[in-house]
Amino acid sequence: MVTFLDVGLFQYFNVIFSVLLIFSIMFAILHKTKVLGENVTINAIVAIAVSLMTLLSQDVIDLINFIAPWFVLVFIFVILLILMYQLFGATEKDVFGALKSEKTIQWAIFGVSMIILVAGFGHVWGEELAQQAMGGEVSEDGAFEQNVYSIVFNPKVLGIIFIFVIAIFAIAFLTGEG
């Protein structure tokens, strides 16, 4: 039965949405950074070329289709949070000043972005990466959660995480920011 809210047809346009998203982001980066100069035509041609190259890999399209809704959700949450701060008297200057000057906020945004990106990589390439990382020791039944658990709690991985934590604290204390 066809309804007004039937969005099943959108699954056929995933490729077009991914190409448009990559074009928009690439064109905005090129235009803002002026890496190729101020010529809009050259920026558009390079952005079109890069966005059309995403059509060559179904994995890249799957990655974009997985992470884009999560970034939109985080963006909506941040906008609502900013509106709530403004409701309590903060001005735009206060909010954007805090975004520019507060390292904690910048690291939180970076951390959330990395979590979304790593989850996307796990969704798209998780099984293949798990089998390569463990040298074939992971279960072959497709239990991705079990594979992730066996990778994270592998003694080699725990040792690397422990060394990274020690290095982070050592750098923080040596620079006087700890």
Secondary structure, DSSP 8 states (H G I E B T S, - for coil): ---TT--GGGGGGHHHHHHHHHHHHHHHHHHHH-TT-S-HHHHHHHHHHHHHHGGG-HHHHHHHHHHHHHHHHHHHHHHHHHHHHHHTT--HHHHHHHHHH-HHHHHHHHHHHHHHHHHHHHHHHHHHHHHHHHTT-S-SS--HHHHHHHHHTSHHHHHHHHHHHHHHHHHHHHTT--
